[in-house]
Amino acid sequence: MSIKVRYFAILREKMGRNEEQVSSEGINSVSDLWKALNQGRPLPDHMLCAVNMEYADANSVVNDGDEVAFFPPVTGG
């Protein structure tokens, strides 16, 4: 039982990997997943998230087999 986690942009560099598989045990939301991956730190307010390629928020439910993506806000000019 696992969740596929993908990182984009600067997060990919910060985490040192593009993606990983994480045990789904005890993970109920995007926020729970982020905390499990980041030593209990809360999900930053500005972080963009997606569950199964659909935009999501910190309270979105995460299930076994889901794919969750984290990426920083995109700006351009």
C-alpha positions in Angstrom: 0.0 0.0 0.0 1.6 3.2 -1.1 1.2 6.7 -2.5 3.3 8.0 -5.4 4.6 11.5 -4.7 6.0 13.8 -7.4 8.0 17.0 -7.0 8.3 19.8 -9.5 10.5 22.8 -10.1 12.5 24.0 -7.1 11.0 21.3 -4.9 12.6 18.6 -7.1 16.0 20.2 -6.4 15.3 20.7 -2.7 14.0 17.1 -2.1 16.8 15.7 -4.3 14.5 13.5 -6.4 11.6 13.7 -8.9 9.4 11.2 -7.2 9.1 8.6 -4.5 6.7 5.9 -3.2 5.5 6.5 0.4 3.6 4.1 2.6 -0.1 5.1 2.8 -0.4 3.9 6.4 -1.6 6.8 8.6 -1.9 9.2 5.6 -5.4 10.6 5.3 -4.9 14.0 3.6 -2.4 16.0 1.5 -1.4 17.8 4.7 -0.7 14.5 6.5 1.5 13.4 3.6 3.5 16.6 3.5 4.1 16.4 7.3 5.3 12.8 6.9 7.7 13.8 4.2 9.0 17.0 6.0 9.6 16.1 9.6 6.1 17.3 10.8 6.3 20.8 9.2 3.0 22.0 8.0 2.2 22.4 4.3 3.2 26.0 3.3 0.1 28.2 2.4 1.5 29.0 -1.1 2.2 25.4 -2.1 0.2 24.0 -5.0 -0.9 20.4 -4.8 -2.7 17.9 -7.0 -4.2 14.5 -6.3 -4.5 12.2 -9.3 -3.8 15.2 -11.6 -6.6 17.3 -10.1 -5.8 20.5 -8.1 -6.3 19.8 -4.4 -5.9 21.6 -1.1 -4.3 20.6 2.2 -7.5 18.9 3.4 -8.0 16.8 0.3 -8.3 13.1 1.0 -5.5 10.8 -0.1 -6.0 7.1 -0.6 -3.8 4.1 -1.3 -2.6 4.1 -4.9 -3.1 7.8 -5.4 -0.5 10.1 -7.0 0.1 13.4 -5.2 2.1 16.2 -6.8 3.7 19.2 -5.0 4.9 22.3 -6.9 5.6 25.9 -6.0 3.5 28.7 -7.4 4.4 29.6 -11.0 5.1 33.2 -11.9 6.0 34.7 -15.2 6.4 38.0 -17.0 
